[in-house]
Amino acid sequence: MSRRCAEVFGLSLARGGSEWNFKGDTTLLNLERRVHQAVRWSHGRPLRLEAQHWSGPLLCEPAPAGWIAGCFHFHEYERPLQLLREGVIDAWVASYPDVPAATDPTIACIGLSRMPIWLVVDQAHPLLELGEQVTFADVAAYPCMPLPNGAFPKFQAVLEACGLWDAGTPKRIRDPSWLGQINREDLLVGFATPLSLLLSGDCCRVLPLKLPVEVGDALLVPRQYERAPQTLQLLAELRSRLQSLAGAAPELVVLDGVEHPSAAPSDQPFKEQWLPSAPLMPKTSKA
């Protein structure tokens, strides 16, 4: 069915990595997507919600009323942002600080939470023997959890500044006496937040180091739907779910304001800003 649909628009499908991509001019397809999206927002149809793989299970399951939850399989920034810009999805719970700029003309970013991010290791990791004396230089001697280059540009810049960015080159382990006693996978240094630790249970230990960056969750929606009732209801539900998790994660701060105000706020009534003026596609067409 996907191939037949692509043929209608004069496109072909090509697989790149784990994603299918279109080859050809996607102008008509993207216009069609915009029409379908307008129908979903203006006619009360179910909207499409995506999230990162760590925030989806905690914040978006079960799916909020009026929303269809996605796969939550994203480990990057660009692909879900592309899907949001093209109208394939309607909202995305992204990971701060890797969010669009406040001046982005098409995407509104609304802050949900702020929290620290920590370095975590296996329960038998040699770094734990250093206790409070451990430094970033000590951590840099061990392989960090690999992330694709450019997947989260702002977070990557922080890791690079701390000497922790692992570009895939195998590192020499400083203390060879451990080799053969611990698997290399168990020597990895990972990253965790107060929320992600709720998912991992008691299988890792937090190092007494804090990365010099605040992270968190942010809701991204097309700017023309920033004040839509569905967006406001979704915000209330996500913040309620975050508040319910705050007791188990004291370092979590739930935000209740707009992170990036609209670049050009309007005094017009809400409906005049987002409802299309032209007739929409017939209801018989499947969105």
Salt bridges, closest charged atoms under 4 A:
GLU19 OE2 - HIS73 NE2 3.52
GLU19 OE1 - ARG79 NE 3.56
GLU32 OE2 - HIS36 NE2 3.01
GLU86 OE1 - ARG33 NH1 3.02
ASP90 OD1 - ARG40 NH2 2.88
ASP104 OD2 - ARG85 NH2 2.61
ASP138 OD1 - ARG174 NH1 3.23
ASP202 OD1 - ARG205 NH1 3.22
GLU226 OE1 - ARG223 NH1 3.69
GLU237 OE2 - ARG241 NE 2.69
GLU259 OE1 - ARG114 NH2 2.85
GLU259 OE2 - HIS260 NE2 3.66
